[in-house]
Amino acid sequence: MIGKLQAETINKNHANRRVGVVRFRDKQRKVLMRIDKETNRVFVRQSWLKDMLLCPERARLAVVQPEFKTQNDSAAIGTAVHAGIEAVLAGNASLADAPEISLIKFKELESAGINHTNVNPDSWHSHVLGLTEAWVKDILPKVPMGGSCEVPFLVPTGTFVNGMELWFEGTMDYLHEDGIWDWKTAARKYSALEKQSQDIQSSIYSYAGHKLGVTQEKSIFNFGVMIRVNNAYGQIVSVHRSKAHGDFVVKQAMSAVATACAMMKDNDSPTDERWLINDQHYLCSQRWCPWWSVCKGAHISEPDNNAEEA
């Protein structure tokens, strides 16, 4: 429990501070980037950093038009499965109860409204049950016991951007001295090589785990992936992280914050003018981007998959 206690202590020390005006939030209302003007610090989450690297305009629209972002089906399934997993690891439920807990959570999200993307609504409930069962059967037996669930963190990087100290912020699904675990649901298996060479989340979280004094500077970050197919199964992808990975992701974050600040009014809030738009990614589509209709879709109305091959 050391990691959890340390992280909570850090959070309590900053809980009552007046936070600055820059607040990038996701659909769960988590602050993705924020500036605390009293302490002259900027706090960055891995999800915001990924958005900025993918498409800065997507990051801007998340602030100025958050009403467009609704819970999609694949994300809701993942959130529900997390609920069942957390209940088990926290000692609040038996393995047999986990699938039902996940389903109850999904029904709560469903009642609030879910955007249909690429999962058949008739299969939503069966996927939630099957994915949770896959975690119990294929992943849990390899997870070390004695760790902490849902561990929040705030850690300094010791670097400065535009005169502000850069901090990383986030929540770890499961923190153990032998490594960090993150639970994912996906339509297909993860590429271990891709995660090892390109993943931002594992670099930031491993950096934080070391700063909190729980994991070593050279550590393992584990993705517990549940594959969303008719007969769901689990996959464990373990990537290695070192000081070099931490140093590089700090550089990435510094660049992203500097870019965002340069495009904001007096470093206070996003402007009404568009930021850099990147449509060279599959997520730039009507199906996957909540802001399609007010961005590329406002100019190109026809389906983006309307192509022919001779």
C-alpha positions in Angstrom: 0.0 0.0 0.0 3.0 2.3 0.1 2.4 3.7 -3.4 -1.2 4.5 -2.7 -0.4 6.2 0.5 2.3 8.3 -1.1 0.1 9.3 -4.0 -2.8 10.2 -1.8 -0.5 12.3 0.4 0.7 14.2 -2.7 -2.9 14.8 -3.8 -4.0 16.1 -0.4 -1.1 18.5 -0.3 -2.5 20.1 -3.5 -6.2 19.5 -3.1 -7.0 22.9 -1.7 -4.9 25.0 -4.0 -6.6 27.4 -6.4 -6.0 25.9 -9.8 -5.4 28.1 -12.9 -7.7 28.5 -15.8 -6.4 26.0 -18.3 -8.4 22.8 -17.9 -8.5 20.2 -20.6 -11.1 17.5 -19.6 -12.2 14.1 -20.9 -15.7 12.6 -20.8 -15.2 11.4 -17.2 -14.4 15.0 -16.3 -10.8 14.3 -15.5 -8.5 17.3 -15.9 -6.2 16.4 -18.9 -4.0 19.5 -18.6 -4.1 22.2 -16.0 -2.0 25.2 -14.9 -1.8 26.1 -11.3 -0.8 29.8 -11.3 -0.1 29.9 -7.5 2.6 27.2 -7.7 3.5 28.0 -11.3 3.1 24.3 -12.2 1.5 22.6 -15.3 0.0 19.2 -14.8 -0.3 16.8 -17.8 -2.1 13.5 -18.2 -1.0 10.8 -20.7 -4.4 11.0 -22.5 -4.0 14.7 -23.2 -0.4 14.2 -24.4 -1.6 11.5 -26.8 -4.3 13.8 -28.1 -1.9 16.7 -28.6 0.5 14.5 -30.6 -2.4 12.9 -32.6 -4.2 16.2 -33.4 -3.9 19.5 -31.6 -7.3 20.6 -32.9 -8.9 17.6 -31.2 -7.3 18.7 -27.9 -8.7 22.3 -28.4 -12.2 21.1 -29.3 -12.3 19.0 -26.2 -12.1 22.2 -24.2 -14.3 24.6 -26.2 -16.9 22.1 -27.3 -16.9 19.3 -24.7 -20.7 18.7 -25.2 -19.8 16.8 -28.4 -17.9 14.1 -26.6 -20.2 11.3 -25.4 -19.4 7.8 -24.1 -19.0 5.4 -27.0 -19.8 1.7 -26.8 -16.3 0.3 -26.7 -15.2 2.8 -24.0 -18.3 2.0 -22.0 -17.6 -1.7 -22.1 -14.0 -1.1 -20.9 -15.2 1.1 -18.1 -17.7 -1.5 -17.0 -15.1 -4.3 -17.1 -12.8 -2.2 -15.0 -15.4 -2.0 -12.3 -15.6 -5.7 -12.0 -11.8 -6.1 -11.9 -11.4 -3.4 -9.3 -14.0 -4.9 -7.0 -12.1 -8.2 -7.0 -8.7 -6.8 -6.5 -9.9 -4.5 -3.7 -11.4 -7.5 -1.9 -15.0 -6.2 -2.3 -16.2 -9.1 -4.5 -15.6 -12.7 -5.3 -14.4 -13.9 -8.7 -17.9 -15.3 -9.4 -19.5 -11.9 -8.7 -17.1 -9.9 -11.0 -19.0 -10.4 -14.3 -22.3 -9.3 -12.8 -20.7 -6.2 -11.2 -19.3 -5.3 -14.6 -22.7 -5.7 -16.1 -24.4 -3.5 -13.5 -21.9 -0.8 -14.2 -22.5 -1.0 -17.9 -26.3 -0.7 -17.5 -25.7 2.5 -15.5 -23.6 3.9 -18.4 -26.2 2.6 -20.9 -29.0 4.5 -19.1 -27.0 7.7 -19.3 -26.6 7.2 -23.1 -24.0 5.4 -25.2 -22.8 6.4 -28.7 -22.8 3.4 -31.0 -19.6 3.0 -33.0 -18.4 -0.4 -33.9 -19.9 -2.9 -31.5 -23.3 -4.5 -32.2 -25.7 -3.3 -29.4 -27.2 -6.7 -29.2 -23.8 -8.0 -28.1 -23.0 -5.3 -25.5 -24.0 -7.2 -22.4 -22.5 -10.5 -23.6 -19.2 -8.8 -24.3 -19.1 -7.2 -20.8 -19.7 -10.6 -19.2 -17.3 -12.5 -21.5 -14.4 -9.9 -21.2 -14.6 -9.9 -17.4 -14.6 -13.7 -17.4 -11.5 -13.7 -19.6 -9.7 -11.5 -17.1 -10.5 -13.9 -14.3 -9.4 -16.9 -16.3 -6.4 -15.7 -18.4 -5.0 -12.7 -16.6 -5.7 -12.7 -12.9 -3.6 -15.9 -12.2 -0.5 -14.0 -13.4 -1.2 -10.8 -11.4 0.9 -10.5 -8.2 -1.2 -9.9 -5.1 -0.6 -7.3 -2.5 -0.7 -4.3 -4.8 -2.9 -1.2 -4.7 -5.9 -0.4 -7.0 -6.7 2.9 -8.6 -3.6 4.7 -7.4 -3.7 8.5 -8.2 -0.4 10.2 -8.7 1.1 13.7 -9.0 4.8 13.6 -9.7 7.3 16.4 -10.6 9.6 16.1 -13.6 12.1 18.7 -12.5 11.8 20.5 -15.9 10.2 23.8 -16.8 8.1 25.0 -19.8 7.4 28.7 -20.3 8.6 29.2 -16.7 6.2 26.5 -15.3 7.3 23.3 -13.6 6.1 20.2 -15.5 4.3 17.5 -13.4 2.7 14.3 -14.5 -0.7 13.3 -13.2 -2.8 10.2 -13.6 -4.3 7.1 -12.0 -2.8 3.6 -12.2 -5.2 0.7 -12.4 -2.9 -1.5 -10.3 0.4 -0.7 -8.7 2.8 -3.4 -7.4 6.5 -3.2 -6.6 7.1 -5.8 -9.4 5.4 -3.6 -12.0 2.4 -1.6 -13.0 -0.7 -3.1 -14.6 -3.3 -1.5 -16.8 -6.5 -3.2 -17.9 -7.6 -2.8 -21.5 -10.4 -4.1 -23.7 -9.7 -4.3 -27.4 -11.1 -5.7 -30.7 -7.8 -7.4 -31.5 -4.6 -8.5 -29.9 -2.0 -5.9 -29.0 1.3 -5.7 -30.8 4.0 -6.1 -28.2 6.6 -4.5 -30.5 4.4 -1.4 -31.1 3.7 -1.0 -27.4 7.4 -1.4 -26.5 8.5 1.2 -29.1 5.7 3.8 -29.1 3.5 3.7 -26.0 3.3 6.9 -24.0 1.1 5.7 -21.1 3.6 3.0 -20.0 6.5 5.6 -20.0 4.6 8.1 -17.9 3.3 5.6 -15.4 6.6 3.8 -15.0 8.3 7.2 -14.5 5.7 8.0 -11.8 6.0 4.6 -10.2 9.8 5.1 -9.7 9.2 8.7 -8.5 6.8 7.4 -5.9 9.5 4.9 -4.7 7.5 1.8 -5.5 9.0 0.5 -8.7 12.6 0.5 -9.9 13.9 2.9 -12.6 14.1 -0.1 -14.9 10.7 -1.7 -14.6 8.0 -3.7 -16.3 4.6 -2.2 -17.4 1.9 -4.8 -18.0 -1.1 -4.5 -20.3 -3.8 -6.9 -19.2 -5.8 -7.0 -22.5 -9.2 -8.6 -22.9 -9.9 -9.3 -26.6 -13.5 -8.5 -27.6 -14.5 -11.5 -29.8 -17.3 -14.1 -29.4 -15.1 -16.3 -27.2 -13.2 -13.5 -25.3 -9.7 -14.3 -24.1 -6.9 -12.5 -22.3 -3.5 -11.3 -23.4 -0.7 -10.0 -21.3 1.8 -7.6 -23.0 4.7 -6.6 -20.9 7.0 -3.7 -21.9 10.3 -2.6 -20.5 10.7 0.9 -19.3 14.0 2.7 -18.2 15.3 6.1 -17.4 15.7 6.7 -21.2 12.0 6.2 -21.8 11.2 8.6 -18.9 13.5 11.2 -20.2 12.1 11.0 -23.6 8.4 11.3 -22.6 9.3 14.3 -20.5 10.7 15.9 -23.7 7.5 15.0 -25.5 5.3 16.6 -22.8 7.5 19.8 -22.7 7.0 20.2 -26.4 3.2 19.6 -26.3 2.8 22.1 -23.4 4.9 24.7 -25.2 2.8 24.2 -28.3 -0.5 24.5 -26.5 0.7 27.6 -24.6 1.7 29.3 -27.8 -1.8 28.8 -29.2 -3.7 30.0 -26.1 -4.7 33.5 -25.3 -2.3 34.9 -22.8 -1.6 31.3 -21.7 -5.0 31.3 -20.2 -7.5 29.4 -22.5 -7.8 28.0 -26.0 -8.5 30.5 -28.7 -11.5 30.3 -31.1 -9.0 29.9 -33.9 -8.3 26.4 -35.1 -5.1 24.7 -34.0 -3.1 22.3 -36.2 -5.5 19.7 -37.8 -4.2 16.2 -38.5 -6.5 14.1 -40.7 -3.7 11.5 -41.5 -5.0 9.0 -39.0 -7.9 6.6 -38.9 -9.3 8.3 -35.8 -10.1 11.3 -38.0 -13.4 9.9 -39.2 -17.1 10.4 -38.5 -17.1 7.1 -36.5 -14.2 7.8 -34.2 -13.9 11.6 -33.7 -16.7 13.2 -31.7 -15.8 16.6 -33.3 -16.0 15.4 -36.9 -19.1 17.4 -37.6 -17.5 20.7 -36.6 -14.1 20.0 -38.1 -13.4 18.0 -41.3 -17.0 16.9 -41.6 -18.1 20.6 -41.8 -16.2 20.7 -45.2 -16.5 17.1 -46.4 -20.0 15.7 -46.1 -19.7 12.5 -48.0 -18.7 9.3 -46.1 -14.9 9.1 -45.7 -14.9 5.5 -46.8 -16.4 6.2 -50.2 -13.6 4.8 -52.4 -13.3 2.6 -55.4 -10.6 0.2 -56.7 -10.2 -0.8 -60.3 
